[in-house]
Every structure is written in structure tokens, then in C-alpha cells.
Amino acid sequence: MKQEPSRRFEAAQSAFGRLKLTLKVKLRWYSWRFMVRSRTAIKRAFDLVAASILLILTSPIFLILALFIRRDGGPIFFKQIRIGLLGTEFRMYKFRSMRIDAEAQLDALLAQNEKGEGITFKMENDPRVTAVGKFIRRCSLDELPQLINVIKGEMSLVGPRPPVPREVALYTQSDRWRLYIKPGITCLWQVGERDGNFLEIGNRNEIDFAEQVGLDVRYIENRSIWRDFWILIKTIPALLFGK
């Protein structure tokens, strides 16, 4: 039976009571820290093993895409500064799907942004996208090089998508909860899981920024290694059916 607050206060007045209270607080603190660190270590081990296996299995795709992108002219990979864990900057890798001067043209295209809130950018027929780029974007194959970011420890397989600095500058305080954990290659809104149903796969293009943040926070509060595994499994049909 739990002690009433007044009795606990009285018990803490003696030397033995203070020692007992101190030990109880420290035990709870170290138990919590051990749980958090263990979960982080398990997730990192899962990411490292799974990303390494995926990188080996997809290496033929890497080679084929590299040849096609190279024929189009310019570098194979596109490297962009993104914001990761607790606001840390890192260089994220993608297969290049746009023209070389794509970043320079962005300011001129922001007025045509289809995302009403203006934080993230989306354009149905972006003139900067190359012919090869349209295909690899439709299948999300341009994201494959991010397995390298996962192995380097900058990203996780599952987590909120990493924003660019321009987007973070527009974040509210509550939006910044997305930066509480490492960013990921896939996440809840990437597979269209809006209602929390186990088998749910929806259209990510229908999810606005505010809902993306809400889903990312839901993931952060309920994340587990089994949850990550299931989101990864659901990512496959989401990509195959063009969700």
C-alpha cells in the first residue's frame, strides 16, 4: 500500500528516511536511463545489420541506376544538407533525379508550391526533374543511397523524414518535436498509416505537413523495434502500389 504524501514527508525527516528516499530516486533514474540506452542500442544494431544487408541486396540496382543517371550527364549522387537529431546538420545522399542547377531554380518555383502551408515543397510536374528522375522518384529508388547515411549513424531506417534548413527555419516549437530522434528513410506518413490500423496503407500525398508532424510525434511516443520492422514491411507495398 502506498504511503500518503504527509507520511512520506515525515519519513524523509530522519537520516534513514532520507537515505531510503535518495536510493529510491537514484534507482528509478538509473533504471530509466538503462531502458532508454538499451532501446537506443538495440535500434542502432537493427539499423546497422538491416541496412548492410539491404545495401548488399540492392547493389545491382545501384549499378544499373548509376549507369542510367551518368548517361544523363552530371554526378550520380545528389548530396544535400539536412537537419537530423536535435538539430544536427548532416549531408544526405540520394540518386540525382534533377538537373544539376535544380537548387538554384528552387526560389523561382516556390510560388508554385502545391503544399499550402509553404513549409515543405511539392510540385506535380517539376521542370527540374530528369527523365530518369521521374522513374526513380515514382518508385522511391532515389532514396536508396540513404542506406549509407544509416550505416554512418546519421539516419535510421525508420523515423521522421529529415527536413532541409529552410523548412526548419519555419517550424513552430511543437514542430521541432520531429527532431527529437534520428530521422529515417521511411515513417508512418510515408506508408500512409493515419488511423493507427495494423494493416493500413494509404496515400502519403494526401497528408499535409501538420498531420505529418502529428504522425511523427505518435511514432516517437510509441516506437519499438517491432514497430520499426512492421513499418519497413508496409513500405514495400506502399512503394509497389505508388502510394
Contacts in CASP RR format, 6 or more apart in sequence:
PFRMAT RR
TARGET T0000
AUTHOR 0000-0000-0000
METHOD contacts of the structure
MODEL  1
MKQEPSRRFEAAQSAFGRLKLTLKVKLRWYSWRFMVRSRTAIKRAFDLVA
ASILLILTSPIFLILALFIRRDGGPIFFKQIRIGLLGTEFRMYKFRSMRI
DAEAQLDALLAQNEKGEGITFKMENDPRVTAVGKFIRRCSLDELPQLINV
IKGEMSLVGPRPPVPREVALYTQSDRWRLYIKPGITCLWQVGERDGNFLE
IGNRNEIDFAEQVGLDVRYIENRSIWRDFWILIKTIPALLFGK
3 11 0 8 1.000
8 21 0 8 1.000
11 17 0 8 1.000
11 20 0 8 1.000
11 21 0 8 1.000
12 18 0 8 1.000
12 21 0 8 1.000
39 224 0 8 1.000
39 225 0 8 1.000
42 225 0 8 1.000
43 156 0 8 1.000
43 223 0 8 1.000
43 225 0 8 1.000
43 228 0 8 1.000
44 153 0 8 1.000
46 157 0 8 1.000
46 225 0 8 1.000
46 228 0 8 1.000
46 229 0 8 1.000
47 150 0 8 1.000
47 153 0 8 1.000
47 156 0 8 1.000
47 157 0 8 1.000
48 150 0 8 1.000
48 151 0 8 1.000
50 157 0 8 1.000
50 232 0 8 1.000
51 147 0 8 1.000
51 150 0 8 1.000
51 151 0 8 1.000
51 157 0 8 1.000
52 151 0 8 1.000
54 147 0 8 1.000
55 147 0 8 1.000
55 148 0 8 1.000
55 151 0 8 1.000
58 144 0 8 1.000
58 147 0 8 1.000
61 141 0 8 1.000
61 144 0 8 1.000
62 144 0 8 1.000
62 145 0 8 1.000
65 76 0 8 1.000
65 95 0 8 1.000
65 132 0 8 1.000
65 136 0 8 1.000
65 141 0 8 1.000
65 144 0 8 1.000
66 76 0 8 1.000
66 95 0 8 1.000
68 132 0 8 1.000
69 76 0 8 1.000
69 95 0 8 1.000
69 96 0 8 1.000
69 132 0 8 1.000
69 133 0 8 1.000
70 76 0 8 1.000
72 130 0 8 1.000
72 131 0 8 1.000
72 132 0 8 1.000
73 100 0 8 1.000
74 96 0 8 1.000
74 100 0 8 1.000
75 96 0 8 1.000
75 100 0 8 1.000
76 95 0 8 1.000
76 96 0 8 1.000
77 93 0 8 1.000
77 94 0 8 1.000
77 95 0 8 1.000
77 96 0 8 1.000
77 145 0 8 1.000
78 93 0 8 1.000
78 94 0 8 1.000
78 95 0 8 1.000
78 96 0 8 1.000
78 97 0 8 1.000
78 98 0 8 1.000
78 142 0 8 1.000
79 91 0 8 1.000
79 92 0 8 1.000
79 93 0 8 1.000
79 94 0 8 1.000
80 91 0 8 1.000
80 92 0 8 1.000
80 94 0 8 1.000
80 103 0 8 1.000
80 164 0 8 1.000
81 89 0 8 1.000
81 90 0 8 1.000
81 91 0 8 1.000
81 92 0 8 1.000
81 164 0 8 1.000
81 165 0 8 1.000
82 89 0 8 1.000
82 90 0 8 1.000
82 91 0 8 1.000
82 92 0 8 1.000
82 162 0 8 1.000
82 163 0 8 1.000
82 164 0 8 1.000
82 183 0 8 1.000
83 89 0 8 1.000
83 162 0 8 1.000
83 163 0 8 1.000
83 164 0 8 1.000
83 165 0 8 1.000
83 167 0 8 1.000
83 168 0 8 1.000
83 179 0 8 1.000
83 183 0 8 1.000
84 90 0 8 1.000
84 154 0 8 1.000
84 155 0 8 1.000
84 162 0 8 1.000
84 179 0 8 1.000
84 182 0 8 1.000
84 183 0 8 1.000
85 179 0 8 1.000
85 180 0 8 1.000
85 181 0 8 1.000
85 182 0 8 1.000
85 183 0 8 1.000
86 179 0 8 1.000
86 180 0 8 1.000
87 168 0 8 1.000
87 179 0 8 1.000
89 165 0 8 1.000
90 149 0 8 1.000
90 154 0 8 1.000
90 155 0 8 1.000
90 162 0 8 1.000
92 146 0 8 1.000
92 149 0 8 1.000
92 154 0 8 1.000
92 155 0 8 1.000
92 162 0 8 1.000
93 145 0 8 1.000
93 146 0 8 1.000
93 148 0 8 1.000
93 149 0 8 1.000
94 142 0 8 1.000
94 143 0 8 1.000
94 145 0 8 1.000
94 146 0 8 1.000
95 133 0 8 1.000
95 136 0 8 1.000
95 141 0 8 1.000
95 142 0 8 1.000
95 144 0 8 1.000
95 145 0 8 1.000
96 130 0 8 1.000
96 133 0 8 1.000
96 142 0 8 1.000
97 129 0 8 1.000
97 130 0 8 1.000
97 132 0 8 1.000
97 133 0 8 1.000
97 134 0 8 1.000
97 136 0 8 1.000
97 137 0 8 1.000
97 142 0 8 1.000
98 126 0 8 1.000
98 128 0 8 1.000
98 129 0 8 1.000
98 130 0 8 1.000
98 133 0 8 1.000
99 105 0 8 1.000
99 128 0 8 1.000
99 129 0 8 1.000
99 130 0 8 1.000
101 128 0 8 1.000
102 128 0 8 1.000
105 127 0 8 1.000
105 128 0 8 1.000
106 121 0 8 1.000
109 121 0 8 1.000
109 123 0 8 1.000
109 126 0 8 1.000
109 127 0 8 1.000
109 128 0 8 1.000
110 118 0 8 1.000
110 121 0 8 1.000
112 123 0 8 1.000
113 121 0 8 1.000
113 122 0 8 1.000
113 123 0 8 1.000
114 122 0 8 1.000
114 123 0 8 1.000
114 124 0 8 1.000
115 121 0 8 1.000
115 122 0 8 1.000
115 208 0 8 1.000
115 209 0 8 1.000
116 208 0 8 1.000
117 208 0 8 1.000
117 209 0 8 1.000
117 210 0 8 1.000
118 170 0 8 1.000
118 209 0 8 1.000
119 167 0 8 1.000
119 170 0 8 1.000
119 171 0 8 1.000
119 175 0 8 1.000
119 209 0 8 1.000
120 163 0 8 1.000
120 167 0 8 1.000
120 209 0 8 1.000
120 212 0 8 1.000
122 205 0 8 1.000
129 137 0 8 1.000
133 142 0 8 1.000
135 141 0 8 1.000
136 142 0 8 1.000
138 242 0 8 1.000
139 239 0 8 1.000
139 242 0 8 1.000
140 239 0 8 1.000
143 185 0 8 1.000
146 155 0 8 1.000
146 184 0 8 1.000
146 185 0 8 1.000
147 185 0 8 1.000
149 155 0 8 1.000
150 156 0 8 1.000
150 157 0 8 1.000
150 184 0 8 1.000
150 185 0 8 1.000
153 182 0 8 1.000
154 182 0 8 1.000
155 162 0 8 1.000
155 182 0 8 1.000
155 183 0 8 1.000
155 184 0 8 1.000
155 185 0 8 1.000
156 181 0 8 1.000
156 182 0 8 1.000
156 183 0 8 1.000
156 184 0 8 1.000
156 185 0 8 1.000
156 228 0 8 1.000
157 184 0 8 1.000
157 185 0 8 1.000
157 186 0 8 1.000
157 228 0 8 1.000
157 232 0 8 1.000
158 184 0 8 1.000
158 185 0 8 1.000
158 186 0 8 1.000
158 187 0 8 1.000
158 219 0 8 1.000
158 223 0 8 1.000
158 227 0 8 1.000
158 228 0 8 1.000
158 231 0 8 1.000
158 232 0 8 1.000
159 181 0 8 1.000
159 182 0 8 1.000
159 183 0 8 1.000
159 184 0 8 1.000
159 185 0 8 1.000
159 186 0 8 1.000
159 187 0 8 1.000
159 216 0 8 1.000
159 219 0 8 1.000
160 178 0 8 1.000
160 179 0 8 1.000
160 181 0 8 1.000
160 183 0 8 1.000
160 184 0 8 1.000
160 187 0 8 1.000
160 216 0 8 1.000
160 219 0 8 1.000
160 220 0 8 1.000
161 183 0 8 1.000
161 184 0 8 1.000
161 187 0 8 1.000
161 190 0 8 1.000
161 212 0 8 1.000
162 183 0 8 1.000
162 184 0 8 1.000
163 171 0 8 1.000
163 178 0 8 1.000
168 176 0 8 1.000
168 179 0 8 1.000
174 213 0 8 1.000
175 213 0 8 1.000
177 213 0 8 1.000
177 216 0 8 1.000
177 217 0 8 1.000
177 220 0 8 1.000
178 213 0 8 1.000
178 216 0 8 1.000
178 217 0 8 1.000
178 220 0 8 1.000
180 220 0 8 1.000
181 220 0 8 1.000
181 223 0 8 1.000
186 231 0 8 1.000
186 232 0 8 1.000
186 235 0 8 1.000
187 215 0 8 1.000
187 216 0 8 1.000
187 219 0 8 1.000
187 231 0 8 1.000
188 194 0 8 1.000
188 196 0 8 1.000
188 215 0 8 1.000
188 216 0 8 1.000
188 218 0 8 1.000
188 219 0 8 1.000
188 231 0 8 1.000
189 204 0 8 1.000
189 207 0 8 1.000
189 211 0 8 1.000
189 212 0 8 1.000
189 215 0 8 1.000
189 216 0 8 1.000
190 204 0 8 1.000
190 235 0 8 1.000
190 238 0 8 1.000
191 201 0 8 1.000
191 202 0 8 1.000
191 204 0 8 1.000
191 231 0 8 1.000
191 234 0 8 1.000
191 235 0 8 1.000
191 238 0 8 1.000
191 243 0 8 1.000
192 200 0 8 1.000
192 201 0 8 1.000
192 202 0 8 1.000
192 203 0 8 1.000
192 204 0 8 1.000
192 207 0 8 1.000
192 238 0 8 1.000
192 243 0 8 1.000
193 200 0 8 1.000
193 201 0 8 1.000
193 202 0 8 1.000
193 215 0 8 1.000
193 231 0 8 1.000
193 234 0 8 1.000
194 200 0 8 1.000
194 202 0 8 1.000
194 207 0 8 1.000
194 211 0 8 1.000
194 215 0 8 1.000
196 218 0 8 1.000
198 230 0 8 1.000
201 234 0 8 1.000
201 237 0 8 1.000
201 238 0 8 1.000
201 241 0 8 1.000
201 243 0 8 1.000
202 238 0 8 1.000
202 243 0 8 1.000
203 243 0 8 1.000
204 238 0 8 1.000
204 243 0 8 1.000
207 215 0 8 1.000
219 227 0 8 1.000
237 243 0 8 1.000
END
